Amino acid sequence: MATTYNASTSRQTFAPLRLGLSFIGDRFVALLEWYGRREIRGRLLALSDRELHDIGISRGEIDYVASNPDIDPRGGSLAK
């Protein structure tokens, strides 16, 4: 009994590649999010206390606001 194997139709051949690309993609997205939080934090730190008060946050809340961009510091949630 002859068994033929066609590599072009085998999904198992590419499974490790897909997992590797998924792993790299996840890390890339996480890195982009980290850069975004870093930029938000830097911009908020550059504001004066008066400017921060005008937008409704205190200097102590900057890290929280930068880490949670979907949450409005005034109590509501921001819709995307």
N, C-alpha and C positions, 0 to 999 in steps of 0.2 A: 504494500500500500504506500503510495507516494503522497507526501504532504508538501504542499508548496506554501511559501510564506511571502507575502507581498508587503514589503516595508512601507510602501506609499499609502496603503490604506490602514495601517496599524496605528491606532490612537495611543497605544502604550509606548510606542517609540518616542513620542513627543511629550509625554506626561512630565518627566523630570524637567524638561525645558520650560514647559508652562508653569510649573511650580517655582522654578528659579526666577522667571520673569515676573511672576506675581509677587514674590518676595522682594525683588528689587523695586518693583513699582510701588509697593506699600511703603518701603523705606523712603523712596523719593517723595511721595505725597507727604509723609510725616516731616521730612526735611523742609519742604515748602511751607507747611503749616508753622513750623518752628520759626522760619525766617519771617513769616507774616506777623507772628506774635512779637518777635523781637523788634520789628519795625514799628508796630503800634505802640509798644512800650516806650521806645525811644522818642517817638513823636509826642506822646503824652508827657514824658519827663521833661521835654523841652518847653512845655507850656508853663506860664506863670500860675501862681495859686489863684489869682483872679480869673484867669481863663478856664482853669479846671472847675472853679466854682460855677462859672457861666454854663458849662456843659453838664453840671450836676454830679461831679465826682470829686473826691478828695485825693490828695497825694498818696494816701495809704491804700487807696483802692485801685491804683494803676496796675499792679500785677494781676489782680483779679479780673479787671476789665480786659487786659491784654490776653489773658488765658481763656476767657469766656466771651468771645466776640458776639455770640448770638444772644447774650443776655443783656438787657437794658439795665444799667446800674440804678435807674430810678424805680425799678420794681417790675416792669413789664418784660416781655420777651420780644425780641426783634424778629420779624418774619423775613425770610429770604425770598 
